[in-house]
Amino acid sequence: MAFPFRKALVTGGAGFIGSHIVERLLQLGVEVVSIDNYSAGKRENLDGCRGNPKFVEVNCDVLHVERLRRYFKGIDVVFHNAASKKTVCLRDPRLDLDTNAKGTFNLLELAKEYGVKKFIHASTGSVYGEAVYYPQDEIHPLNPTSYYGVSKLAGERYVMAFAHLYGLNVTVLRYFHVFGPRQESGDFGGVVAIFIRKAIAGDPLLIYGDGNQIRSFTYVGDVVNANLLVATNKKSQREIYNCASGIKVTIRELAGRIQTMTGSGNLPIRYGDWTPGDIKVFDVDNQKLLKLGFQFHDFDDGLRETLGWFKKRQG
């Protein structure tokens, strides 16, 4: 089926996930406006998009509502991926709140004003907090244990309020441990990217906690496909989905897999203190998304593609 929207706006468009969404939309022939303030997004992530006549790149913060207004004319669908990273909430919780809650409100207000046909909101598994039962489905109690989880939940609530009050066609995707090409690999990046970078460089791998914490790593290509699916599937209106592969991998197992794939099995693994607010177990139910006909990437295939990208980048 052809993509039904002519023009899309992607917030966080220069970010890890957002840039992949931008790229895929352009491949589908959609006009795309990328909004990013480049606090975390990287210009190089959009290098393959510049020169496309259907692509517009805008340096703008989601908190600057009047500047945002200029770019909403003719927008059919919004993919809202701009967010303060989880590390921001520890350094500046007020900025975290402003970006994830007020920024979302700004976009929703403009989407309503300009008659946007679909609004897809990127949320996070951090809204659940520690599990009350397993696996965590979409009706699991929401008890976030970090500022980040609280601010992202506030954003979700605004999304659903706009759907209820104004009939805005919305969908929420709760991302879990997304990895893949372009993921930030610095000390505040994703664990998959950090481990790959260190393994390639021959540096020890550092695990925070005991390494038994369980994650549901999800390949970025799957996240893009999920966004496109809910954008086009009428059943997704006003629904919330766990966007998670459903696999259960410990951080220690992840380290072992990457050591094997990079041939660095002799690298030492070191352990540090637990990260504040870190969730010990993510056992995620993704049946709701699967019932829409969705299929996820094989985890090891995703790791190999990510490793290949990092090696090519360094080579």
ZALOKOL-995420 format. One record per residue (C-alpha): x, y, z. Coordinates in steps of 0.001 Angstrom, whole numbers, plus 500000, padded with zeros to 6 digits. Layout:
// residues N
+--------+--------+--------+
!      u !      v !      w !
+--------+--------+--------+
!      X !      Y !      Z !
...
+--------+--------+--------+
// end
This chain:
// residues 315
+--------+--------+--------+
!      u !      v !      w !
+--------+--------+--------+
! 500000 ! 500000 ! 500000 !
! 501267 ! 503466 ! 499098 !
! 502033 ! 505807 ! 501966 !
! 498885 ! 507945 ! 502297 !
! 500480 ! 511200 ! 503479 !
! 502130 ! 513765 ! 501228 !
! 504070 ! 515797 ! 503790 !
! 505580 ! 514779 ! 507136 !
! 507261 ! 516600 ! 509992 !
! 509824 ! 514662 ! 512033 !
! 511013 ! 516142 ! 515320 !
! 514423 ! 514997 ! 516445 !
! 515012 ! 514461 ! 512735 !
! 518806 ! 514586 ! 513043 !
! 518793 ! 512134 ! 515930 !
! 519573 ! 508449 ! 515916 !
! 516004 ! 507231 ! 515371 !
! 514570 ! 510357 ! 513761 !
! 517147 ! 510391 ! 510960 !
! 516225 ! 506832 ! 510011 !
! 512552 ! 507839 ! 509854 !
! 513411 ! 510868 ! 507699 !
! 515445 ! 508713 ! 505346 !
! 512692 ! 506113 ! 504931 !
! 510003 ! 508723 ! 504302 !
! 512095 ! 510338 ! 501569 !
! 512552 ! 506908 ! 499981 !
! 508750 ! 506677 ! 499891 !
! 508557 ! 510002 ! 498064 !
! 507159 ! 511941 ! 501031 !
! 508033 ! 515608 ! 501569 !
! 509833 ! 515792 ! 504920 !
! 510546 ! 518640 ! 507317 !
! 513179 ! 517720 ! 509907 !
! 513075 ! 519688 ! 513174 !
! 516102 ! 519421 ! 515458 !
! 517970 ! 521795 ! 517781 !
! 521176 ! 519726 ! 517445 !
! 521703 ! 519419 ! 521175 !
! 521873 ! 515675 ! 520618 !
! 521149 ! 515247 ! 516919 !
! 524050 ! 515210 ! 514468 !
! 524164 ! 516943 ! 511113 !
! 526053 ! 513996 ! 509656 !
! 523003 ! 511792 ! 510291 !
! 521200 ! 513669 ! 507518 !
! 524066 ! 513773 ! 505021 !
! 522271 ! 511312 ! 502762 !
! 519122 ! 513444 ! 502719 !
! 520496 ! 516835 ! 501743 !
! 520095 ! 517585 ! 498060 !
! 516737 ! 515835 ! 497939 !
! 514247 ! 518493 ! 496760 !
! 511598 ! 517055 ! 499093 !
! 513730 ! 517544 ! 502190 !
! 513739 ! 520623 ! 504436 !
! 516136 ! 520806 ! 507393 !
! 515279 ! 523189 ! 510231 !
! 517358 ! 524077 ! 513283 !
! 514648 ! 524691 ! 515866 !
! 513808 ! 523703 ! 519434 !
! 510384 ! 522194 ! 520169 !
! 510072 ! 524776 ! 522960 !
! 510040 ! 527631 ! 520410 !
! 506398 ! 527356 ! 519446 !
! 506144 ! 530467 ! 517282 !
! 509128 ! 529426 ! 515201 !
! 507706 ! 525918 ! 514870 !
! 504464 ! 527374 ! 513553 !
! 506173 ! 528398 ! 510298 !
! 506705 ! 524786 ! 509318 !
! 503282 ! 523276 ! 510046 !
! 501476 ! 524519 ! 506956 !
! 500522 ! 521530 ! 504798 !
! 501831 ! 518925 ! 507272 !
! 499784 ! 515712 ! 507136 !
! 501609 ! 513587 ! 509709 !
! 503926 ! 514290 ! 512646 !
! 506502 ! 511795 ! 513923 !
! 507462 ! 513267 ! 517296 !
! 510862 ! 511849 ! 518263 !
! 512487 ! 514892 ! 519850 !
! 513209 ! 514288 ! 523528 !
! 515698 ! 515044 ! 526221 !
! 517940 ! 512026 ! 526538 !
! 517700 ! 510035 ! 529736 !
! 521050 ! 511428 ! 530876 !
! 519658 ! 514987 ! 530666 !
! 517188 ! 514280 ! 533474 !
! 520064 ! 513701 ! 535891 !
! 521897 ! 516870 ! 534890 !
! 518954 ! 519232 ! 534325 !
! 515546 ! 517827 ! 535329 !
! 513771 ! 521098 ! 534519 !
! 515025 ! 521001 ! 530926 !
! 513979 ! 517359 ! 530790 !
! 510470 ! 518336 ! 531903 !
! 510247 ! 521261 ! 529488 !
! 511380 ! 519256 ! 526486 !
! 509402 ! 516079 ! 527064 !
! 506186 ! 517619 ! 528391 !
! 505935 ! 521251 ! 527246 !
! 507598 ! 520499 ! 523901 !
! 505056 ! 517766 ! 523247 !
! 502211 ! 520097 ! 524213 !
! 503510 ! 522727 ! 521763 !
! 503511 ! 520251 ! 518898 !
! 500063 ! 518929 ! 519739 !
! 498657 ! 522448 ! 519859 !
! 500078 ! 523205 ! 516418 !
! 498917 ! 519843 ! 515067 !
! 495381 ! 520670 ! 516171 !
! 495559 ! 524210 ! 514791 !
! 496824 ! 523094 ! 511373 !
! 494622 ! 520029 ! 510981 !
! 497357 ! 517388 ! 511069 !
! 495851 ! 514029 ! 510107 !
! 498092 ! 511805 ! 512243 !
! 500379 ! 512345 ! 515242 !
! 502767 ! 509545 ! 516269 !
! 504413 ! 510084 ! 519637 !
! 507642 ! 508351 ! 520632 !
! 507501 ! 507382 ! 524297 !
! 509560 ! 504946 ! 526337 !
! 509388 ! 501807 ! 528420 !
! 510666 ! 503922 ! 531306 !
! 507073 ! 505037 ! 531968 !
! 506395 ! 501632 ! 533575 !
! 509038 ! 501740 ! 536279 !
! 509770 ! 498478 ! 538079 !
! 507465 ! 495713 ! 536926 !
! 504479 ! 494694 ! 539037 !
! 503924 ! 491648 ! 536805 !
! 505559 ! 490026 ! 533778 !
! 505479 ! 490412 ! 530899 !
! 504676 ! 494121 ! 530904 !
! 501791 ! 494834 ! 528575 !
! 500346 ! 498221 ! 527676 !
! 497907 ! 498218 ! 530608 !
! 500637 ! 497545 ! 533160 !
! 500645 ! 500147 ! 535998 !
! 502710 ! 503224 ! 535236 !
! 505126 ! 504027 ! 538074 !
! 508224 ! 505660 ! 536567 !
! 511262 ! 505751 ! 538833 !
! 513246 ! 508468 ! 537021 !
! 512615 ! 512107 ! 536109 !
! 512891 ! 511005 ! 532480 !
! 510143 ! 508426 ! 532889 !
! 507910 ! 510962 ! 534614 !
! 508397 ! 513641 ! 531931 !
! 507825 ! 511157 ! 529112 !
! 504655 ! 509958 ! 530803 !
! 503492 ! 513575 ! 531014 !
! 504022 ! 513831 ! 527255 !
! 501959 ! 510688 ! 526721 !
! 499140 ! 512096 ! 528838 !
! 499047 ! 515292 ! 526786 !
! 498870 ! 513220 ! 523591 !
! 495888 ! 511222 ! 524815 !
! 494223 ! 514355 ! 526210 !
! 494360 ! 516012 ! 522772 !
! 492856 ! 512871 ! 521266 !
! 490036 ! 512943 ! 523811 !
! 489376 ! 516691 ! 523759 !
! 489824 ! 517450 ! 520056 !
! 489613 ! 514139 ! 518220 !
! 493264 ! 514276 ! 517148 !
! 494313 ! 511011 ! 515493 !
! 497226 ! 509884 ! 517682 !
! 499295 ! 506802 ! 518392 !
! 501914 ! 506283 ! 521105 !
! 504877 ! 503960 ! 520614 !
! 506817 ! 503043 ! 523736 !
! 510395 ! 502381 ! 522601 !
! 512626 ! 499874 ! 524373 !
! 516440 ! 499876 ! 524161 !
! 516705 ! 500842 ! 520513 !
! 520051 ! 500120 ! 518833 !
! 521515 ! 500268 ! 515358 !
! 523609 ! 502366 ! 512972 !
! 524077 ! 506014 ! 514044 !
! 523463 ! 505297 ! 517727 !
! 525508 ! 507545 ! 520000 !
! 528520 ! 505591 ! 521226 !
! 529989 ! 508131 ! 523660 !
! 529881 ! 507581 ! 527397 !
! 526235 ! 508730 ! 527505 !
! 525130 ! 506744 ! 524474 !
! 523398 ! 503378 ! 524143 !
! 524974 ! 500307 ! 525663 !
! 525100 ! 498366 ! 522369 !
! 526961 ! 501177 ! 520612 !
! 529279 ! 501746 ! 523573 !
! 530196 ! 498055 ! 523800 !
! 530820 ! 497855 ! 520038 !
! 533009 ! 500969 ! 520060 !
! 535064 ! 499706 ! 522976 !
! 535359 ! 496168 ! 521601 !
! 536622 ! 497454 ! 518237 !
! 539126 ! 499693 ! 520037 !
! 540243 ! 496858 ! 522325 !
! 539097 ! 498642 ! 525474 !
! 537542 ! 496915 ! 528519 !
! 533741 ! 496762 ! 528629 !
! 532164 ! 498505 ! 531619 !
! 528911 ! 497143 ! 533063 !
! 526958 ! 499176 ! 535620 !
! 525509 ! 496890 ! 538280 !
! 525957 ! 493131 ! 538221 !
! 525128 ! 492651 ! 534520 !
! 522023 ! 490568 ! 535208 !
! 519633 ! 493373 ! 534344 !
! 517372 ! 492269 ! 531479 !
! 516698 ! 494336 ! 528361 !
! 514531 ! 493984 ! 525255 !
! 516858 ! 495376 ! 522585 !
! 515020 ! 496584 ! 519481 !
! 516629 ! 497266 ! 516100 !
! 516177 ! 500792 ! 514760 !
! 514865 ! 499498 ! 511432 !
! 512020 ! 497836 ! 513327 !
! 511226 ! 501108 ! 515085 !
! 510981 ! 502859 ! 511706 !
! 508705 ! 500123 ! 510367 !
! 506502 ! 500349 ! 513456 !
! 506137 ! 504096 ! 512974 !
! 505084 ! 503631 ! 509359 !
! 502695 ! 500829 ! 510276 !
! 500799 ! 502779 ! 512920 !
! 500764 ! 505849 ! 510666 !
! 498813 ! 503914 ! 508051 !
! 496767 ! 501418 ! 510073 !
! 493361 ! 502734 ! 511126 !
! 493257 ! 500332 ! 514080 !
! 496110 ! 502266 ! 515701 !
! 494084 ! 505413 ! 516364 !
! 494273 ! 506421 ! 520073 !
! 496258 ! 503284 ! 520852 !
! 499495 ! 502734 ! 522775 !
! 501971 ! 500041 ! 521707 !
! 505075 ! 498523 ! 523238 !
! 507634 ! 498925 ! 520444 !
! 509938 ! 496190 ! 521675 !
! 511409 ! 493075 ! 520125 !
! 510247 ! 490974 ! 523075 !
! 513637 ! 489303 ! 523459 !
! 515182 ! 489047 ! 526918 !
! 518938 ! 489624 ! 527012 !
! 521054 ! 490474 ! 530046 !
! 523748 ! 493125 ! 529785 !
! 526331 ! 490454 ! 530530 !
! 524981 ! 488308 ! 527666 !
! 525091 ! 491334 ! 525367 !
! 528745 ! 491891 ! 526253 !
! 529501 ! 488246 ! 525445 !
! 527727 ! 488412 ! 522089 !
! 529648 ! 491514 ! 521063 !
! 532942 ! 490013 ! 522220 !
! 532237 ! 486999 ! 520006 !
! 531199 ! 489051 ! 516956 !
! 534235 ! 491319 ! 517217 !
! 536683 ! 488541 ! 518059 !
! 537570 ! 490289 ! 521297 !
! 536741 ! 487550 ! 523761 !
! 539869 ! 488219 ! 525764 !
! 538772 ! 491762 ! 526659 !
! 538188 ! 492227 ! 530399 !
! 534735 ! 493174 ! 531675 !
! 534658 ! 495643 ! 534540 !
! 531779 ! 496502 ! 536840 !
! 530669 ! 499850 ! 538243 !
! 527953 ! 501141 ! 540561 !
! 524301 ! 500899 ! 539551 !
! 522918 ! 503885 ! 537628 !
! 520272 ! 505813 ! 539658 !
! 516748 ! 504876 ! 538552 !
! 517978 ! 501950 ! 536473 !
! 515300 ! 499291 ! 535935 !
! 516538 ! 495785 ! 536667 !
! 514171 ! 493781 ! 534459 !
! 512351 ! 494544 ! 531219 !
! 510165 ! 491611 ! 530213 !
! 507974 ! 493168 ! 527547 !
! 504761 ! 491980 ! 525936 !
! 504628 ! 493072 ! 522281 !
! 501583 ! 491029 ! 521248 !
! 499475 ! 494112 ! 520608 !
! 501866 ! 495300 ! 517891 !
! 502284 ! 491794 ! 516490 !
! 498510 ! 491543 ! 516092 !
! 498715 ! 494406 ! 513598 !
! 500845 ! 492079 ! 511468 !
! 504221 ! 493400 ! 512572 !
! 507410 ! 491316 ! 512513 !
! 510696 ! 492065 ! 514227 !
! 514293 ! 491738 ! 513034 !
! 516461 ! 488902 ! 514364 !
! 518542 ! 490320 ! 517212 !
! 521896 ! 488933 ! 516054 !
! 521256 ! 490175 ! 512496 !
! 520650 ! 493631 ! 513925 !
! 523866 ! 493437 ! 515949 !
! 525837 ! 492411 ! 512848 !
! 524408 ! 495297 ! 510811 !
! 525255 ! 497709 ! 513609 !
! 528757 ! 496325 ! 513957 !
! 529249 ! 496594 ! 510188 !
! 528231 ! 500257 ! 510261 !
! 530654 ! 501072 ! 513084 !
! 533509 ! 499244 ! 511365 !
! 532836 ! 501040 ! 508077 !
! 532700 ! 504369 ! 509867 !
! 536019 ! 503764 ! 511571 !
! 537604 ! 502277 ! 508468 !
+--------+--------+--------+
// end
